[in-house]
Amino acid sequence: MAVGTKDLAPEQLRGLDDTKLADELKKAKEELFNLRFQSATGQLDNHGRLRAVKKDIARIYTEMRERELGIGSAPAAPKAPEKAEKAEKVEKKAAKADKKAEKADKPEKADKAEKKAKKADKAQEADA
């Protein structure tokens, strides 16, 4: 039976990205500080919690070190394919606007098509 927080089991830690792992470390260190302070003032009820938090901190450090050495890896970000799909859509819209600008007989329509093309370009730059 593992001692510590149920949320910080090694399986859950492997599922966190590096920034969330650092946040968990910060929270655990703050909790350890507060527990030590309570212990020093005689207000600590559960002395076993000190040991559990120390083990949580050790688990987090272990996971961070494994990632540093290449033994473990951070979870992959699933949002990359979505960005590629958005970029393709924006490119198609820009191409369509360019075609409309070429076909436009009136200068007003050409101006509108150019504005749409510029807008699509800006959206593409923002996504990249």
BALOBA-1460 file (C-alpha; in Angstrom, 3 decimals):
// residues 128
<rec num="1" residu="m" x="0.000" y="0.000" z="0.000"/>
<rec num="2" residu="a" x="1.472" y="3.289" z="-1.128"/>
<rec num="3" residu="v" x="1.559" y="6.191" z="1.253"/>
<rec num="4" residu="g" x="0.779" y="9.632" z="-0.123"/>
<rec num="5" residu="t" x="-1.799" y="11.435" z="-2.113"/>
<rec num="6" residu="k" x="-3.951" y="9.308" z="-4.367"/>
<rec num="7" residu="d" x="-3.800" y="12.001" z="-7.058"/>
<rec num="8" residu="l" x="-0.017" y="11.792" z="-7.208"/>
<rec num="9" residu="a" x="0.390" y="8.126" z="-8.039"/>
<rec num="10" residu="p" x="3.161" y="7.468" z="-10.592"/>
<rec num="11" residu="e" x="0.575" y="6.687" z="-13.285"/>
<rec num="12" residu="q" x="-1.082" y="10.075" z="-12.844"/>
<rec num="13" residu="l" x="2.264" y="11.868" z="-12.757"/>
<rec num="14" residu="r" x="3.226" y="10.344" z="-16.109"/>
<rec num="15" residu="g" x="0.055" y="11.796" z="-17.590"/>
<rec num="16" residu="l" x="0.932" y="15.380" z="-16.593"/>
<rec num="17" residu="d" x="2.909" y="17.727" z="-18.795"/>
<rec num="18" residu="d" x="6.013" y="19.509" z="-17.500"/>
<rec num="19" residu="t" x="4.272" y="22.710" z="-16.388"/>
<rec num="20" residu="k" x="1.579" y="20.853" z="-14.442"/>
<rec num="21" residu="l" x="4.259" y="18.676" z="-12.869"/>
<rec num="22" residu="a" x="6.100" y="21.801" z="-11.707"/>
<rec num="23" residu="d" x="2.827" y="23.186" z="-10.308"/>
<rec num="24" residu="e" x="2.223" y="19.969" z="-8.355"/>
<rec num="25" residu="l" x="5.770" y="20.169" z="-6.968"/>
<rec num="26" residu="k" x="5.182" y="23.742" z="-5.849"/>
<rec num="27" residu="k" x="1.907" y="22.799" z="-4.132"/>
<rec num="28" residu="a" x="3.519" y="19.827" z="-2.376"/>
<rec num="29" residu="k" x="6.420" y="21.945" z="-1.123"/>
<rec num="30" residu="e" x="4.022" y="24.567" z="0.209"/>
<rec num="31" residu="e" x="2.030" y="21.877" z="1.983"/>
<rec num="32" residu="l" x="5.216" y="20.425" z="3.505"/>
<rec num="33" residu="f" x="6.200" y="23.873" z="4.742"/>
<rec num="34" residu="n" x="2.785" y="24.349" z="6.356"/>
<rec num="35" residu="l" x="2.901" y="20.888" z="7.938"/>
<rec num="36" residu="r" x="6.370" y="21.553" z="9.387"/>
<rec num="37" residu="f" x="5.143" y="24.865" z="10.748"/>
<rec num="38" residu="q" x="2.152" y="23.144" z="12.385"/>
<rec num="39" residu="s" x="4.474" y="20.497" z="13.810"/>
<rec num="40" residu="a" x="6.753" y="23.125" z="15.328"/>
<rec num="41" residu="t" x="3.842" y="24.930" z="16.965"/>
<rec num="42" residu="g" x="2.268" y="21.712" z="18.257"/>
<rec num="43" residu="q" x="-0.862" y="21.985" z="16.089"/>
<rec num="44" residu="l" x="-0.212" y="19.005" z="13.808"/>
<rec num="45" residu="d" x="-2.772" y="16.229" z="14.246"/>
<rec num="46" residu="n" x="-1.607" y="13.762" z="11.602"/>
<rec num="47" residu="h" x="2.166" y="13.257" z="11.715"/>
<rec num="48" residu="g" x="1.958" y="10.621" z="8.989"/>
<rec num="49" residu="r" x="0.976" y="13.328" z="6.526"/>
<rec num="50" residu="l" x="4.523" y="14.752" z="6.716"/>
<rec num="51" residu="r" x="5.928" y="11.474" z="5.448"/>
<rec num="52" residu="a" x="3.286" y="11.195" z="2.727"/>
<rec num="53" residu="v" x="3.998" y="14.683" z="1.364"/>
<rec num="54" residu="k" x="7.749" y="14.008" z="1.363"/>
<rec num="55" residu="k" x="7.132" y="10.867" z="-0.676"/>
<rec num="56" residu="d" x="4.929" y="12.816" z="-3.093"/>
<rec num="57" residu="i" x="7.731" y="15.325" z="-3.614"/>
<rec num="58" residu="a" x="10.183" y="12.483" z="-4.218"/>
<rec num="59" residu="r" x="7.824" y="10.935" z="-6.800"/>
<rec num="60" residu="i" x="7.565" y="14.241" z="-8.649"/>
<rec num="61" residu="y" x="11.339" y="14.708" z="-8.648"/>
<rec num="62" residu="t" x="11.772" y="11.151" z="-9.904"/>
<rec num="63" residu="e" x="9.399" y="11.719" z="-12.802"/>
<rec num="64" residu="m" x="11.121" y="14.988" z="-13.692"/>
<rec num="65" residu="r" x="14.532" y="13.319" z="-13.646"/>
<rec num="66" residu="e" x="13.311" y="10.417" z="-15.796"/>
<rec num="67" residu="r" x="12.104" y="12.879" z="-18.408"/>
<rec num="68" residu="e" x="15.407" y="14.727" z="-18.250"/>
<rec num="69" residu="l" x="17.327" y="11.500" z="-18.883"/>
<rec num="70" residu="g" x="14.963" y="10.385" z="-21.619"/>
<rec num="71" residu="i" x="13.673" y="7.384" z="-19.682"/>
<rec num="72" residu="g" x="10.162" y="8.781" z="-19.465"/>
<rec num="73" residu="s" x="8.493" y="11.323" z="-21.676"/>
<rec num="74" residu="a" x="5.848" y="13.995" z="-21.312"/>
<rec num="75" residu="p" x="2.477" y="13.212" z="-22.876"/>
<rec num="76" residu="a" x="2.178" y="14.267" z="-26.510"/>
<rec num="77" residu="a" x="0.006" y="17.265" z="-27.299"/>
<rec num="78" residu="p" x="-3.007" y="16.164" z="-29.355"/>
<rec num="79" residu="k" x="-3.711" y="19.682" z="-30.647"/>
<rec num="80" residu="a" x="-1.051" y="19.676" z="-33.391"/>
<rec num="81" residu="p" x="-3.237" y="17.938" z="-36.015"/>
<rec num="82" residu="e" x="-6.058" y="20.393" z="-35.329"/>
<rec num="83" residu="k" x="-3.771" y="23.321" z="-36.133"/>
<rec num="84" residu="a" x="-2.725" y="21.695" z="-39.383"/>
<rec num="85" residu="e" x="-6.371" y="21.247" z="-40.365"/>
<rec num="86" residu="k" x="-7.124" y="24.881" z="-39.546"/>
<rec num="87" residu="a" x="-4.138" y="26.030" z="-41.597"/>
<rec num="88" residu="e" x="-5.388" y="24.025" z="-44.594"/>
<rec num="89" residu="k" x="-8.846" y="25.576" z="-44.301"/>
<rec num="90" residu="v" x="-7.386" y="29.068" z="-44.101"/>
<rec num="91" residu="e" x="-5.225" y="28.407" z="-47.172"/>
<rec num="92" residu="k" x="-8.248" y="27.199" z="-49.118"/>
<rec num="93" residu="k" x="-10.204" y="30.306" z="-48.170"/>
<rec num="94" residu="a" x="-7.318" y="32.537" z="-49.202"/>
<rec num="95" residu="a" x="-7.019" y="30.753" z="-52.565"/>
<rec num="96" residu="k" x="-10.751" y="31.091" z="-53.121"/>
<rec num="97" residu="a" x="-10.597" y="34.809" z="-52.320"/>
<rec num="98" residu="d" x="-7.693" y="35.233" z="-54.770"/>
<rec num="99" residu="k" x="-9.695" y="33.560" z="-57.522"/>
<rec num="100" residu="k" x="-12.639" y="35.838" z="-56.841"/>
<rec num="101" residu="a" x="-10.351" y="38.856" z="-57.026"/>
<rec num="102" residu="e" x="-9.092" y="37.760" z="-60.449"/>
<rec num="103" residu="k" x="-12.621" y="37.257" z="-61.769"/>
<rec num="104" residu="a" x="-13.960" y="40.494" z="-60.379"/>
<rec num="105" residu="d" x="-14.978" y="42.965" z="-63.060"/>
<rec num="106" residu="k" x="-15.613" y="45.860" z="-60.758"/>
<rec num="107" residu="p" x="-12.879" y="47.429" z="-58.627"/>
<rec num="108" residu="e" x="-15.162" y="47.300" z="-55.556"/>
<rec num="109" residu="k" x="-15.388" y="43.516" z="-55.730"/>
<rec num="110" residu="a" x="-11.646" y="43.245" z="-56.179"/>
<rec num="111" residu="d" x="-11.092" y="45.361" z="-53.059"/>
<rec num="112" residu="k" x="-13.430" y="43.141" z="-51.024"/>
<rec num="113" residu="a" x="-11.688" y="40.016" z="-52.243"/>
<rec num="114" residu="e" x="-8.278" y="41.461" z="-51.359"/>
<rec num="115" residu="k" x="-9.510" y="42.338" z="-47.866"/>
<rec num="116" residu="k" x="-10.745" y="38.773" z="-47.402"/>
<rec num="117" residu="a" x="-7.403" y="37.409" z="-48.591"/>
<rec num="118" residu="k" x="-5.521" y="39.660" z="-46.166"/>
<rec num="119" residu="k" x="-7.826" y="38.598" z="-43.352"/>
<rec num="120" residu="a" x="-7.214" y="34.934" z="-44.154"/>
<rec num="121" residu="d" x="-3.448" y="35.560" z="-44.182"/>
<rec num="122" residu="k" x="-3.609" y="37.212" z="-40.770"/>
<rec num="123" residu="a" x="-5.618" y="34.289" z="-39.381"/>
<rec num="124" residu="q" x="-3.054" y="31.881" z="-40.774"/>
<rec num="125" residu="e" x="-0.190" y="33.801" z="-39.162"/>
<rec num="126" residu="a" x="-2.032" y="33.837" z="-35.825"/>
<rec num="127" residu="d" x="-2.509" y="30.043" z="-35.937"/>
<rec num="128" residu="a" x="1.153" y="29.441" z="-36.741"/>
